[in-house]
Amino acid sequence: MQMRFVHIYLIGYFILLLGAALALWQAGAFAHIRGVWVAIGAIIAIGLGIMLAVTAGKPTIANE
């Protein structure tokens, strides 16, 4: 994966997180969870997405 695709990967990951959050909100799951735990979960999910995007976008080292 080239470095320019890392941005597309991150955009897709954030869209996935947004969709999951909207589904949980619509189902009423957030009514039973305190706001601080929702924020902690969101920070962890964002950090995981960044880590996955960076590791997936490693540049190849050409032997010269």
MODELLER restraints for C-alpha pairs under 7 A, 6 or more apart:
rsr = mdl.restraints
at = mdl.atoms
rsr.add(forms.Gaussian(group=physical.xy_distance, feature=features.Distance(at['CA:1:A'], at['CA:56:A']), mean=6.52, stdev=0.5))
rsr.add(forms.Gaussian(group=physical.xy_distance, feature=features.Distance(at['CA:1:A'], at['CA:57:A']), mean=5.24, stdev=0.5))
rsr.add(forms.Gaussian(group=physical.xy_distance, feature=features.Distance(at['CA:2:A'], at['CA:57:A']), mean=5.79, stdev=0.5))
rsr.add(forms.Gaussian(group=physical.xy_distance, feature=features.Distance(at['CA:2:A'], at['CA:59:A']), mean=6.61, stdev=0.5))
rsr.add(forms.Gaussian(group=physical.xy_distance, feature=features.Distance(at['CA:3:A'], at['CA:57:A']), mean=5.36, stdev=0.5))
rsr.add(forms.Gaussian(group=physical.xy_distance, feature=features.Distance(at['CA:3:A'], at['CA:59:A']), mean=6.97, stdev=0.5))
rsr.add(forms.Gaussian(group=physical.xy_distance, feature=features.Distance(at['CA:6:A'], at['CA:53:A']), mean=5.62, stdev=0.5))
rsr.add(forms.Gaussian(group=physical.xy_distance, feature=features.Distance(at['CA:6:A'], at['CA:57:A']), mean=5.86, stdev=0.5))
rsr.add(forms.Gaussian(group=physical.xy_distance, feature=features.Distance(at['CA:9:A'], at['CA:53:A']), mean=6.33, stdev=0.5))
rsr.add(forms.Gaussian(group=physical.xy_distance, feature=features.Distance(at['CA:10:A'], at['CA:49:A']), mean=6.75, stdev=0.5))
rsr.add(forms.Gaussian(group=physical.xy_distance, feature=features.Distance(at['CA:10:A'], at['CA:50:A']), mean=6.95, stdev=0.5))
rsr.add(forms.Gaussian(group=physical.xy_distance, feature=features.Distance(at['CA:10:A'], at['CA:53:A']), mean=6.35, stdev=0.5))
rsr.add(forms.Gaussian(group=physical.xy_distance, feature=features.Distance(at['CA:13:A'], at['CA:49:A']), mean=6.43, stdev=0.5))
rsr.add(forms.Gaussian(group=physical.xy_distance, feature=features.Distance(at['CA:24:A'], at['CA:30:A']), mean=6.57, stdev=0.5))
